[in-house]
């Protein structure tokens, strides 16, 4: 019984160390400079510009207006999603990952459904 209790205590202490995945749905995709340039009108940010921005590293703009940079894997997923999309502007994505400071460690990224 004592071993079981000890194991549960150790497990309970370790739980906060495991980062929980978060999901950001229908958020704008841009680099830091364009997130400022198109502030308040991010849906006007053209896809062609976002593709050029990718070399600087892309990020998402949360519903609260905060810019979160995508990690390297997320940036690659964003570039792939942009290339396969036929959208001209209104570049929005759905992202699942873990926020670490001002960066999202991306698990999955896909273009959000237009609408």
JOZIMO-V976421 format. One record per residue. N is the residue number from 0. PHI is phi in whole degrees, 0 to 359 (999 if undefined). D_FIRST is the distance of its C-alpha to the first C-alpha in Angstrom with 1 decimal. Layout:
((N;PHI;D_FIRST) (N;PHI;D_FIRST))
//
This chain:
((0;999;0.0) (1;295;3.8) (2;295;5.5) (3;297;5.1) (4;299;6.3) (5;298;8.7) (6;296;9.9) (7;294;10.7) (8;295;12.5) (9;297;14.4) (10;298;15.4) (11;298;16.5) (12;287;18.5) (13;281;20.1) (14;305;21.3) (15;296;24.3) (16;284;25.5) (17;276;26.1) (18;285;29.6) (19;272;30.2) (20;290;33.4) (21;242;36.2) (22;234;39.2) (23;243;42.7) (24;252;45.1) (25;55;48.9) (26;256;49.2) (27;290;52.3) (28;244;52.4) (29;194;54.6) (30;270;54.7) (31;300;54.5) (32;297;58.3) (33;289;58.9) (34;296;56.2) (35;279;58.3) (36;299;61.7) (37;258;60.8) (38;307;58.8) (39;84;59.0) (40;215;60.6) (41;298;58.2) (42;290;59.1) (43;273;62.5) (44;294;60.9) (45;291;62.5) (46;303;60.5) (47;301;63.0) (48;292;62.2) (49;300;58.4) (50;295;59.0) (51;290;60.9) (52;298;58.3) (53;305;55.7) (54;294;56.9) (55;271;55.9) (56;95;52.4) (57;269;51.7) (58;209;49.4) (59;247;48.6) (60;249;49.7) (61;292;47.1) (62;301;47.9) (63;274;47.9) (64;88;50.5) (65;271;48.3) (66;273;49.1) (67;237;46.1) (68;287;47.1) (69;276;45.8) (70;290;44.4) (71;301;46.4) (72;296;44.8) (73;293;45.4) (74;296;49.0) (75;297;49.6) (76;296;48.2) (77;294;50.4) (78;299;53.5) (79;298;52.9) (80;296;52.5) (81;297;55.7) (82;297;57.7) (83;272;56.8) (84;270;57.5) (85;257;60.9) (86;292;60.4) (87;264;63.0) (88;207;61.2) (89;55;58.4) (90;279;56.0) (91;232;52.5) (92;226;49.2) (93;248;45.7) (94;232;43.2) (95;238;39.4) (96;178;37.7) (97;243;36.0) (98;278;37.9) (99;236;37.8) (100;69;40.2) (101;259;43.5) (102;238;42.8) (103;254;41.3) (104;276;39.5) (105;282;40.7) (106;262;38.9) (107;210;41.7) (108;213;45.1) (109;215;47.7) (110;295;50.9) (111;284;50.4) (112;291;52.4) (113;294;55.7) (114;150;56.4))
//
